[in-house]
């Protein structure tokens, strides 16, 4: 069983930056494509970004392209989401997720259904 623990959320002013992290334990982290999702109050959880298990392929939802960067450190079993130029619309609980199925090194998963393990989330609040 894989455990995912997010950290790094907080309160930031619009235009500021924040980096959230997700530490994995209990599995072979380097095997898992990873993703970030977010859920704002009263809204459904939505995809934000994904990274392949090799780390060389990434994918972003249009609303964060050019502002967010996903990365991973397989030696530290951690995936990151660097968020720059934050907007009030980015306010949400951010969740990381892991896909446990055997995938090609460059596979990217953008659907919630493709992920098997989820963290508890970390709150990001952007004040305008």
N, C-alpha and C positions, 0 to 999 in steps of 0.2 A: 504494500500500500504506500502510495506516495503522499507526502504531506507538503503543502505549499503555504508559505507564510509571507505575506506582503508587508512592506514597511516603507516609510518615507513620505507618507501623505501628510497633508497639513493645510494651513491657510496661507495663501499667497495673493499679492495684488495682481490685477490684470497687467499683462505684459511681462510678468516675472517668469521664473523658471523653477522647476521642481523635478527631482528624480525619484521615482518609486522603484523599489526592488522587490524581488520575489525569490526567496530561498527555498530550495527543494531538498527533501530528505526522504529516505526510504526506498529509493529506486535508482535506476541508472539514468541520471539526468541527461547525459549526452545523447541518449536514444530518443528523447522526446521533442517533437516540435512543440513550441510554446506560443502562447498568445496572451494578449491583454484585452480585456473587455471592460466596459464601464456601464454603470446604471445610475441615471439621474433620478431625483424624486419624481414619482408619478409616471416614469417612463420605463420601457422595456430595456433589458440589458442589450447592449450593442457591441459589436466588434470594433476594436481600435487598431490592433496591430498584431502581426504574427512574425515568427522567425523560425527558420528551418533548424533541424537538429545540428546541422553543421555550422550554422550561424551566418552563412554566406548569402542566404536569400531572405529578404524581408518584404513585408506587404503592409500597407496602411489604408485605412479608410480615408476618403478624399478630404474630409474635414480637418484632418491632422497632418496631412502631407506637408512636408517642409517645415513643420514645427516640432514634431515628435520623432524620436529615434529609439528604436528597439535594439537591444544588443544582449549578448549572453556571454558568460564566462563559465565554460564547462568544468574548468578546474575548481571553481568555487560553487558549482551547482546553483548558479544564480542567473536570473534574467532581469534586465533593467528596462525602464522606460524613461528616457530623458524627455521632459516636456518644456518647451520654450514658447515664448510669446503667448502665454496662457490667456484664455478668454473666460468670461463668466460662463459661457456655454460648455466649458470643459469641467465644470463642477459636477462631481459624481463620486460614487464609490468605484474604485478601480480594482478589478479582479485579475489575477493571473490564472492560467489554465495550462494543463499538460495533456498531450495526446499520447496515449500509451501504446498505440498500435504500431506495428513495424512499418516504417515509411522509408521512402528514398531519402538520401541525405538533403535534398533541396525541397522536399515537400513542405507546403504551407497550408495551414488549416484556418479558415475564416468563419466557419460555422460553429455555433455552440455545440451542435450535435457531434462534432468531430473530437471534442475534448472530453476526457474522462475524469480528470482530477481538477479541483478548484480550490483556491485559497479562500480565506474569510473576507478579504477585501480591505482596502485602505481608503479613507476619505480624503478627497482632494477638493478644497474649496477655494474658488477664485473670486476675490472681491473686486468690484468695479469702482 
